[in-house]
């Protein structure tokens, strides 16, 4: 090999590389969090939660496993947030307690974060910086620029992440809206300028990558509301939408004001976000428009509008409680017009349908078509961003596998080499440089369950037990023994969720006899270990119940020592 060839080889080997490490948000909708690593510096983009699936019994929230970040805590320079939706900020209070690093976000996003941190009592313990669009933040080896985008919440940002290895553009959740309700349109000029200077990789929102065409402007929903209001002049109107969709709330208030209606806001999260948005100037409410729930009776029903949470059928949300008649202050009346201003998130369809049916059952008129537009880019908008940014590598993000694959096909159709398109999974370590890109390893990832005040104390074993209890119930055997190993009382049996006790006396008596026989056999054999006795009872009873009922309840033997 000549000297020149050796020099070229050394130069190529020394080309710097940056690591992209998604810790959540891939193969799913929600729990978005991605780490970027170069040398001694790690930055984190977004810190979201996911809502529990049907088989996560009793779980309130799901947050990402940040073991990798905790193991490298001295290198983590900060968390940058794209926008104020729960799937991008919801895990912050839990993560910041474990990883106290600075948080960077735009004005409205930070206002919503402040409320969330205040709920956890840590608002004064976290270092925060409000960032303007066009501003650059230096974090170790990284420099991050905030770029204006459009979404279903104001102040959404994309990031240009500058590193010695090159520029990575992360779109966050976005769409191209030329007539936004609040603020300016997406800064396409800046995307083009960055693309002209050279972009190593584009990480683009994939949520609507299967949908052709363009996403309609948010302002089109206002026209729909106006039409609905004009057609329902003699009924009370109740509108359910996402609490964080401030632009949607603004359009509802605009229509209410136009048609002379008073507005009530229901739902704790809705009230909090509206107060924050109004205080920061992102929501303009005419004087004397908002009234308290208790004041509803002072006005004719046809002169009121209720904006509420519960558009996803959440059982504890205000609309769900109204629908099933358990709301303390608001009851559904015949001829009420109820509008669902959102599409069901995948997995919530049954819950939404249940609430709708309950509303119909109480005589309400339910409207759910043409009252929502997505906050995510469809295919033509995704193509536009790719054409402006012109990345070397494409890394689809934010979506289930089918969404990521759909964007990968778009990128390939736009001329990006297939070997430069990476559909990766949470936990993959993707190493990027000018001359090559490859997955070089894995880091720990997973779901951490939040149940009440407990974080991480519910795992897969607990969930399996809950599933077992839900499916077949529990059977408890209680025995009292003295210090010499003699049965003093029992066995007594208790059944819950297994069989109807009043009609199963014979079955329970047999189970009681079997438990006593097993214990006596153990004692006759000189078995004194209580765990062995319990296991023997569980095995015998499990076989007995299966033969008799074709069910396997959770069997819980309890042996108590008495003096």
Order of alpha helices (4+ residues) and beta strands (2+ residues): alpha-beta-beta-beta-beta-beta-alpha-beta-alpha-alpha-beta-alpha-beta-beta-beta-beta-beta-alpha-beta-alpha-beta-alpha-beta-alpha-beta-alpha-beta-alpha-beta-alpha-beta-alpha-beta-beta-beta-beta-alpha-beta-beta-alpha-alpha-beta
